[in-house]
Amino acid sequence: MTFPYDFGFVPSTKAEDGDPTDVLVLMDEPAFPGCLLKCRMIGIIEGRQGKKKNGERNDRIIAVEEANHSYAHIRHVKELGKKFCKELEEFFVNYHDLQGEKYKVLDMKGPAEARRRLEDGIRKIPGKN
């Protein structure tokens, strides 16, 4: 199973799972590994990975690449439509299932929450802010 869009991380951040903050980037053309993209955050998928009580948060920021044309008008994840959002949620559930892991989508929120999580991730890095 491959990611339906470009997937990466935000450098110099640390999410609740201990990894850099994950980001799914909507863009017209695929990127390549190691490139740095300028993006606009439009939301976040809040999720829990692992067993119910012992699971850890594993959220994914959703962003639009700055030079993108197809999603240039999108400012909030809800503007993508219910079907599109449901497909994103189901992708992450199925992706983890194939890895033998459980993933539960807790909620999908807008850019304000995505920004707050990103700022939290920056503060978790020693020497930042």
LINNORSUL-V346401 format. One record per backbone hydrogen bond with DSSP energy under -0.5 kcal/mol. CO is the residue of the C=O (numbers start at 1). NH is the residue of the N-H. If there is no record, write none. Layout:
((CO;NH) (CO;NH))
This chain:
((6;25) (8;23) (9;11) (10;13) (10;21) (15;18) (19;15) (21;10) (22;61) (23;8) (23;25) (24;26) (24;63) (25;6) (25;27) (26;65) (32;35) (35;37) (37;39) (38;66) (40;64) (42;77) (42;111) (43;62) (44;46) (44;109) (45;60) (46;106) (46;107) (47;58) (48;104) (49;56) (51;55) (56;49) (59;22) (60;45) (61;24) (62;42) (62;43) (63;26) (64;40) (65;68) (69;72) (71;74) (76;79) (77;80) (78;81) (81;85) (82;86) (83;87) (84;88) (85;89) (86;90) (87;91) (88;92) (89;93) (90;94) (91;95) (92;96) (93;97) (94;98) (95;99) (96;101) (97;100) (102;50) (104;48) (104;106) (107;46) (109;44) (110;114) (111;115) (112;116) (113;117) (114;118) (115;119) (116;120) (117;121) (118;122) (119;123) (120;124) (121;14) (122;125) (124;126) (125;128))
